[in-house]
Amino acid sequence: MDEASANRIAVEEGKNPALSEAAVEVPSQTVIEPRKGWLSINWREIWRYRELLYFLTWRDVKVRYKQTVLGILWAFIQPFLKMIVFSVIFGRLAKMDSEGFPYPIFVYAGLLPWQFFASSLSRSGQSVVGSANLITKVYFPRLIIPLSSVGACLVDFAVSFVILVGLMLYYGIVPTLATIMVVPLVLFTIFTALGVGTFLSALNVAYRDFRHTIPFLVQIWMFATPVIYPVKIVPKRWQWLLCLNPMSGIVDAYRSAILGKPFAWDNLGISLSVATAAFLIGLFYFRRLERQFADIV
C-alpha cells in the first residue's frame, strides 16, 4: 500500500487528526473593495442585482397603498384634484394664458411630468435613510435604493397618464407624430430625478435635517417650473434663465409632444445640459459618501 492510500484511510478512520484538519476545505471568501475613480459606477453589477431592484420597487408600490381604502386610485385622485384646483384658481379666476388650449389639459400636460419628478425627488431623497436596516445587514449596490424609488413613482405616472388620454378625447386633441417624444422625455425626467435624488439622499444621510428641507424645496421648485403658466410669459431674452431649471424645458417639451405645439429646442437643450450636470454631481456625491452609509445611516 502506498503512502497516499494509507493517509486517505487514516483520515477516513479518524486516526490522524492533523491530516483530518488539513483535509477540511475552507469556504471561499469574497472581498468587496471600492472601485477606483471619482465616478466609477459598476453598471454590470447593478444589472446583476436587477431582481433586487424589481422587488424593492414592487415593495415600495405595495407599501404605499397597503391598508388604504382607495388603493391605486390615489394615483388618479391626486393629480386630478390638483388639475381642478389649478383650473379654477389660475384658469378661471386669474385668467392665466394657456397658449390657445383649454386650461385643464394645458395644466395637466405640465402637472403630469412635474408630479412624477416631485414624487421621485421626495422618495429618492429619503430612500437611503429609510433603508437603513437593509444597508447595515447585506451588501448590494447602494444606487439601487434611489433607483427603486424612482421606479415606484413610474408606476403612478403610468396610472395618471390615463387621465391625460381621457382629457385628450374630451377636448378633441388628436395625437400627432410628435407624441412619440413622450418616451424620451420620460427618460429625461428619470435622468433628472435620479441625479438630484441621489444627491439629496446622500446629503440626507450626512445631515438629517435635510429631510425637512426636501418638501419645502419641491414646493418652491414647482413655481419656478412652467406648470401653471407657459414659458412665453417670461420675456424672450430671459427665458434661458428659466431653463436653468432642468424641469422647465422638459415640462414645456411634454406640452409640445402632447398638445402638438412647436418644440422650443433651445430651451430643452439648456435644461438637458443642466440636468446632465446635476446627474454627474449627484452621482459624484453619492459615490463619495456611499462607503460610509453603513456607519452613519
C-alpha positions as CSV (number, residue, x, y, z in Angstrom):
1,M,0.0,0.0,0.0
2,D,1.4,3.4,-1.0
3,E,1.7,6.4,1.4
4,A,-1.2,8.3,-0.3
5,S,-3.6,5.4,0.2
6,A,-2.6,5.0,3.8
7,N,-3.1,8.6,4.6
8,R,-6.6,8.6,3.0
9,I,-7.6,5.5,5.1
10,A,-6.2,7.3,8.2
11,V,-8.3,10.3,7.5
12,E,-11.4,8.3,7.0
13,E,-10.9,6.4,10.2
14,G,-10.0,9.5,12.2
15,K,-6.6,8.1,13.2
16,N,-4.7,11.1,12.1
17,P,-6.3,14.3,13.3
18,A,-3.7,16.5,11.8
19,L,-4.4,15.1,8.4
20,S,-8.2,15.4,9.0
21,E,-7.9,19.1,9.8
22,A,-5.8,19.7,6.7
23,A,-8.3,17.9,4.6
24,V,-11.2,20.2,5.6
25,E,-12.0,22.6,2.7
26,V,-12.0,26.3,3.7
27,P,-15.0,28.1,2.2
28,S,-14.1,30.7,-0.4
29,Q,-14.4,34.4,0.6
30,T,-15.3,37.4,-1.5
31,V,-13.6,40.6,-0.7
32,I,-15.5,43.7,-1.7
33,E,-13.4,46.8,-2.3
34,P,-14.4,50.2,-3.6
35,R,-13.8,50.8,-7.2
36,K,-11.2,53.5,-8.1
37,G,-12.3,56.7,-9.9
38,W,-14.4,59.6,-8.9
39,L,-17.5,58.4,-10.8
40,S,-16.9,54.6,-11.1
41,I,-20.4,53.1,-11.3
42,N,-20.3,49.4,-11.9
43,W,-23.3,49.2,-14.2
44,R,-22.7,45.5,-14.8
45,E,-23.0,44.8,-11.1
46,I,-26.3,46.8,-10.9
47,W,-27.6,44.7,-13.8
48,R,-26.7,41.5,-11.8
49,Y,-28.9,42.8,-9.0
50,R,-31.8,43.7,-11.3
51,E,-34.1,41.2,-9.4
52,L,-33.4,43.1,-6.2
53,L,-34.2,46.3,-8.0
54,Y,-37.5,44.9,-9.1
55,F,-38.5,43.6,-5.7
56,L,-37.6,46.8,-3.9
57,T,-39.6,48.8,-6.5
58,W,-42.6,46.5,-6.1
59,R,-42.2,46.7,-2.3
60,D,-42.4,50.5,-2.4
61,V,-45.6,50.3,-4.6
62,K,-47.3,47.8,-2.2
63,V,-46.3,49.7,1.0
64,R,-47.6,53.0,-0.4
65,Y,-51.1,51.6,-1.0
66,K,-51.2,49.0,1.8
67,Q,-54.2,49.3,4.2
68,T,-55.7,52.2,2.2
69,V,-59.4,52.5,1.3
70,L,-58.9,53.6,-2.3
71,G,-55.6,51.9,-3.1
72,I,-54.1,52.6,-6.5
73,L,-57.0,55.1,-7.1
74,W,-54.9,57.7,-5.2
75,A,-52.7,57.8,-8.3
76,F,-55.8,59.1,-10.2
77,I,-57.3,61.3,-7.5
78,Q,-54.2,63.4,-6.5
79,P,-53.3,64.8,-10.0
80,F,-57.0,65.1,-11.0
81,L,-57.9,67.2,-7.9
82,K,-54.8,69.4,-8.4
83,M,-55.9,69.9,-12.0
84,I,-59.3,71.0,-10.9
85,V,-58.0,73.4,-8.3
86,F,-55.4,74.9,-10.6
87,S,-58.0,75.3,-13.4
88,V,-60.4,77.2,-11.1
89,I,-57.8,79.4,-9.5
90,F,-55.4,80.1,-12.3
91,G,-57.6,79.3,-15.4
92,R,-60.9,80.9,-14.5
93,L,-60.1,83.5,-11.8
94,A,-56.5,84.6,-12.7
95,K,-57.2,84.1,-16.5
96,M,-53.7,82.6,-17.0
97,D,-52.6,82.3,-20.6
98,S,-52.8,78.7,-21.9
99,E,-51.4,79.3,-25.4
100,G,-54.8,78.8,-27.0
101,F,-55.5,75.4,-25.4
102,P,-58.2,74.6,-22.8
103,Y,-56.6,75.3,-19.5
104,P,-57.4,72.0,-17.8
105,I,-55.5,69.9,-20.4
106,F,-52.8,72.6,-20.6
107,V,-52.1,72.5,-16.9
108,Y,-52.4,68.7,-16.7
109,A,-49.9,68.2,-19.5
110,G,-47.4,70.1,-17.3
111,L,-48.6,68.7,-14.0
112,L,-48.2,65.1,-15.1
113,P,-44.4,65.1,-15.5
114,W,-44.0,67.5,-12.6
115,Q,-45.9,65.2,-10.3
116,F,-43.7,62.3,-11.4
117,F,-40.5,64.3,-10.8
118,A,-41.6,65.7,-7.5
119,S,-42.6,62.3,-6.2
120,S,-39.4,60.7,-7.4
121,L,-37.3,63.5,-5.8
122,S,-39.1,63.3,-2.5
123,R,-39.0,59.5,-2.2
124,S,-35.4,59.0,-3.5
125,G,-34.2,61.8,-1.3
126,Q,-35.2,59.9,1.8
127,S,-34.7,56.4,0.4
128,V,-31.3,55.6,1.9
129,V,-32.2,56.6,5.4
130,G,-35.4,54.7,5.1
131,S,-33.5,51.5,4.1
132,A,-31.0,51.7,7.0
133,N,-31.8,48.2,8.2
134,L,-31.1,46.7,4.8
135,I,-27.9,48.7,4.3
136,T,-26.3,47.6,7.6
137,K,-27.0,43.9,7.1
138,V,-26.1,43.0,3.5
139,Y,-24.0,44.3,0.6
140,F,-25.6,45.3,-2.7
141,P,-25.1,48.4,-5.0
142,R,-26.5,51.2,-2.9
143,L,-27.5,53.1,-6.1
144,I,-30.3,50.5,-6.4
145,I,-32.2,52.2,-3.5
146,P,-32.9,55.6,-5.1
147,L,-33.4,53.8,-8.4
148,S,-36.2,51.7,-6.9
149,S,-37.8,54.8,-5.5
150,V,-37.9,56.4,-8.9
151,G,-39.2,53.1,-10.4
152,A,-42.1,53.0,-8.0
153,C,-43.1,56.6,-9.0
154,L,-43.1,55.5,-12.6
155,V,-46.0,53.2,-11.8
156,D,-48.0,56.2,-10.6
157,F,-47.1,58.1,-13.7
158,A,-48.4,55.3,-15.9
159,V,-51.7,55.3,-14.0
160,S,-52.0,59.1,-14.1
161,F,-51.4,59.1,-17.8
162,V,-54.8,57.5,-18.3
163,I,-56.4,60.8,-17.2
164,L,-54.4,62.6,-19.9
165,V,-55.8,60.3,-22.5
166,G,-59.3,61.0,-21.3
167,L,-58.8,64.7,-21.4
168,M,-57.4,64.5,-25.0
169,L,-60.5,62.6,-26.0
170,Y,-62.8,65.0,-24.2
171,Y,-61.3,68.1,-25.8
172,G,-60.8,66.5,-29.2
173,I,-57.0,66.8,-29.3
174,V,-55.7,64.3,-31.8
175,P,-52.2,62.8,-31.1
176,T,-49.6,63.7,-33.7
177,L,-46.3,62.1,-34.7
178,A,-44.6,64.3,-32.0
179,T,-46.4,62.3,-29.3
180,I,-43.7,59.6,-29.5
181,M,-41.4,62.2,-28.0
182,V,-43.1,61.4,-24.7
183,V,-40.9,58.3,-24.4
184,P,-37.5,60.0,-24.4
185,L,-39.0,62.8,-22.3
186,V,-39.9,60.2,-19.6
187,L,-36.3,59.0,-19.7
188,F,-35.1,62.6,-19.4
189,T,-37.3,63.1,-16.3
190,I,-36.0,59.9,-14.7
191,F,-32.5,61.0,-15.5
192,T,-33.1,64.4,-13.8
193,A,-34.9,63.0,-10.8
194,L,-32.2,60.4,-10.3
195,G,-29.4,63.0,-10.4
196,V,-31.0,65.3,-7.9
197,G,-32.4,62.4,-5.8
198,T,-29.1,60.7,-5.4
199,F,-27.5,63.9,-4.2
200,L,-30.3,64.6,-1.7
201,S,-30.3,61.0,-0.5
202,A,-26.6,61.1,0.3
203,L,-27.0,64.6,1.8
204,N,-29.9,63.4,4.0
205,V,-27.6,60.6,5.4
206,A,-24.9,63.1,6.4
207,Y,-27.3,65.8,7.6
208,R,-30.6,64.6,8.9
209,D,-32.3,68.0,8.9
210,F,-32.4,67.9,5.1
211,R,-35.4,65.6,5.3
212,H,-37.4,68.7,6.4
213,T,-35.9,70.8,3.5
214,I,-36.9,68.4,0.7
215,P,-40.7,69.1,0.9
216,F,-40.1,72.8,1.0
217,L,-37.7,72.6,-1.9
218,V,-40.2,70.7,-4.0
219,Q,-42.9,73.3,-3.4
220,I,-40.7,76.2,-4.3
221,W,-39.4,74.3,-7.4
222,M,-42.9,73.9,-8.8
223,F,-43.5,77.6,-9.0
224,A,-40.1,78.0,-10.7
225,T,-41.3,75.5,-13.3
226,P,-43.8,76.4,-16.0
227,V,-46.5,74.0,-14.7
228,I,-49.3,76.5,-14.2
229,Y,-48.1,79.1,-16.7
230,P,-46.4,79.0,-20.2
231,V,-42.7,79.6,-20.8
232,K,-43.6,82.6,-23.1
233,I,-44.9,84.5,-20.1
234,V,-41.2,85.2,-19.4
235,P,-39.6,87.7,-21.8
236,K,-37.7,86.0,-24.6
237,R,-34.3,87.3,-23.6
238,W,-34.8,86.0,-20.0
239,Q,-36.2,82.5,-20.9
240,W,-32.7,81.0,-20.8
241,L,-32.6,81.8,-17.0
242,L,-35.9,80.0,-16.5
243,C,-34.5,77.0,-18.4
244,L,-31.5,76.7,-16.0
245,N,-34.2,74.9,-14.0
246,P,-33.8,71.4,-15.7
247,M,-37.5,70.7,-15.5
248,S,-38.6,73.9,-17.3
249,G,-37.5,72.8,-20.7
250,I,-38.7,69.2,-20.1
251,V,-42.2,70.3,-18.9
252,D,-42.6,72.6,-21.9
253,A,-41.4,69.8,-24.2
254,Y,-44.1,67.5,-22.8
255,R,-46.7,70.1,-23.7
256,S,-45.3,70.3,-27.2
257,A,-45.4,66.5,-27.6
258,I,-48.9,66.1,-26.2
259,L,-50.7,69.2,-27.5
260,G,-48.9,69.5,-30.8
261,K,-47.4,73.0,-30.3
262,P,-43.8,73.7,-31.7
263,F,-40.9,72.5,-29.7
264,A,-38.5,75.0,-28.1
265,W,-35.4,73.1,-28.8
266,D,-33.0,75.7,-27.4
267,N,-34.8,75.7,-24.1
268,L,-34.9,72.0,-24.0
269,G,-31.1,71.8,-24.8
270,I,-30.3,74.2,-21.9
271,S,-32.4,72.2,-19.5
272,L,-30.9,68.9,-20.5
273,S,-27.4,70.3,-20.1
274,V,-28.2,71.4,-16.6
275,A,-29.8,68.0,-15.9
276,T,-26.7,66.2,-17.1
277,A,-24.5,68.4,-14.8
278,A,-26.9,67.6,-11.9
279,F,-26.7,63.9,-12.7
280,L,-22.9,63.9,-12.6
281,I,-22.7,65.9,-9.4
282,G,-25.4,63.7,-7.7
283,L,-23.5,60.5,-8.6
284,F,-20.2,62.0,-7.5
285,Y,-21.5,63.0,-4.1
286,F,-23.4,59.7,-3.7
287,R,-20.3,57.6,-4.5
288,R,-18.2,59.7,-2.2
289,L,-20.4,59.0,0.8
290,E,-21.6,55.5,-0.2
291,R,-18.8,53.7,1.6
292,Q,-19.8,55.4,4.8
293,F,-23.5,54.7,4.6
294,A,-23.5,51.6,6.8
295,D,-21.5,53.5,9.5
296,I,-23.6,56.7,9.8
297,V,-27.0,55.8,8.5
